[in-house]
Amino acid sequence: MGKTKEEKMKRAILKRMSLPIAMIMLAVLLAVPMVLASPLYHFDADFEAFPREGTAPLEVRFENWSVGGEPPYVKAEWDFDCDGAIDTTLTGTEAEVMADVTWTYPLPGVYSVCLKMTDSFPNGFPEWTPEWKIGYITVLFEDPWVYDTNANGTVDKSEVILAVQHYFDGRINKAQAIEVVMMYFG
């Protein structure tokens, strides 16, 4: 079965158009990695924490190790439990934005930490990049098993609630203590 004259013409037109389109696509594919590899476009928010584990209340020092982008960096926004509320914002000079920060975790738990960095892009549009470290900080409380107050060889939830309240020297109420207990007992 032969092709009609119309089909042959369509095919010839598509062949002629395909070469320029292919050349354009190749040029774009070759250019994109060069643009993305440019230091101007690479911006990596990063941080480390010391210590990452300990007993409550735990004071943690965070070091900002962000790199790339277009310095100077103009803002660092810290969310020490990744709840969406910014806990600390640093602005000013680049040294002030990159300064270490400390945060005290008053209650036991496993905490995620988020940092959002903003740089000063030369065309007036700042770029920002976030870093999330999930389950990054672990805050413990002393061993509740020492609070077996009825000496039956087991510690029940009410004894752990008392242990938690005692551990925090009454600085937390019963509802907060129950929340901590539920973290451990489910």
Secondary structure, 3 states (H helix, E strand, C coil): CCCCHHHHHHHHHHHHHHHHHHHHHHHHHHHHHHHHHCCCCCEECCEEEECCEEECCEEEEEEECCEECCCCEEEEEEECCCCCCCCEEEECCHHHHCCCEEEEECCCEEEEEEEEEEECCCCCCCCEEEEEEEEEEEEECCCHHHHCCCCCCCCCHHHHHHHHHHHCCCCCCHHHHHHHHHHHHC
